[in-house]
Each structure stands twice: as C-alpha cells, then as structure tokens.
Amino acid sequence: MSQEQWVFAVLAVLAGLLALAMLVGAVLLAVRVVRTRRMLGTLGVGGKVAFWGALVYTVFPVDVLPDPIYLDDIGVLAAALLYLGRLVQQHRAAERLPGGPEPHDDHAQRPVS
C-alpha cells in the first residue's frame, strides 16, 4: 500500500468515526428530548412547538447540512432541550409561588383506604 493510500485510509476511518460520534450524540439528544414529552401538557404551546419542531427537523431528510454531518441536528436538539429545561424551571417556580397551582409530588405516598 502506498503512502497516499495509507493516508487516505486513515482519513476515511477518522471521518467515519467522527460521523458515528455525531450520530450517537444526535440520537442521545433526541432521546433526552423525547423523555421531556411527559411534561408537554404543562409547558404550553411553546414547549410543544419546540419538542415537535426539533424532532421533525432531526428526522426530516432535508437539512441545512447534509445528513452525514449531524451538527445542525445536534444544535437544534440542544436548543430545544435548553428551551424546554427553562420552561420546566419556570413552571416549577410558578408552582412554588403562593397562589400558584398546587405542587404535585409524584413520589408522595397515598393513604390506603
């Protein structure tokens, strides 16, 4: 194998590993976004638009960058996670205020009748 072929092979392997790492990162972010779905009822229209918009953009074949490059998908998913996280914090802060909605504790024990 000549030196040019060796360099090309190494670069191809590195590009493949980078593409795989970006794909794994995009999938992990998508999973985190999907896990926030259970809170969508309390986050309002903005939360639902951010959630569904990020997922549709990620799976839609037409992107800003071609699909082997997942940087735009990662950016959209990360932005949606940040936005949804802020909405959750605002909602929880509003629950703690006097006169706000009653806080609910999912882990509270219920009396047995």
Secondary structure by P-SEA (a helix, b strand, c coil): ccaaaaaaaaaaaaaaaaaaaaaaaaaaaaaaaaaaccccccccaaaaaaaaaaaaaaaccccccccccaaaaaaaaaaaaaaaaaaaaaaaaaaacccccbbbbccbbbbcc
